[in-house]
Amino acid sequence: MLGGGCFWCLDSAYVQFRGISDVTCGYTGGAKETANYEAVCNGNTSHAEVVSVTFDPEVITQEQILDIFFTLHDPTQLNRQGNDVGTQYRSAMFYQGPEQKEIFEAAIERAKEMWGDDIVTEVVPLRDLYPAEEYHQDFFEKNPDQGYCVAVVAPKVSKVRAKFSTLLA
């Protein structure tokens, strides 16, 4: 479960790689018992926008998925990504068990080669996941000409496509 700014960017980047069978946008890491887009965007829940990535580890590794994550967003920005500001856009990794926590922490160490020591990515236990509304799922694919998609999502997708071209579907 990964949060790195707007979930549309993460979703649209991950779906293009071999071995990834599903990417689901959602909300987690908050204090409320439920979450929806309006409440999360208003800052009323403390949830982050996240994606759940389902993959075949024989085709794409956890390490590759996390390296894509740290290429896709700027983990040095606290509670924001560019003009998207708020805790819902924080850089966060939500783990399920100690082994996954270690993998996440190792990914942060690798990311320091690119970003330096100023990484603010949270590594915290996963609690409940609330799937985002249907219109958020595959948003970029459904709305490639929408302004935010053209200005923000498309350049991020292009960036990871270029760096990880050998993993493209």
Secondary structure as UniProt FT lines:
FT   STRAND          2..4
FT   HELIX           7..14
FT   TURN            15..16
FT   TURN            18..19
FT   STRAND          20..28
FT   HELIX           37..41
FT   TURN            42..43
FT   STRAND          48..55
FT   TURN            57..59
FT   HELIX           62..72
FT   TURN            75..76
FT   TURN            78..79
FT   STRAND          80..81
FT   TURN            82..83
FT   STRAND          84..85
FT   HELIX           87..89
FT   STRAND          91..95
FT   HELIX           98..115
FT   TURN            116..117
FT   STRAND          122..125
FT   STRAND          130..131
FT   HELIX           134..136
FT   TURN            137..138
FT   HELIX           139..142
FT   TURN            144..145
FT   HELIX           147..148
FT   HELIX           149..153
FT   HELIX           154..163
FT   HELIX           165..167
//
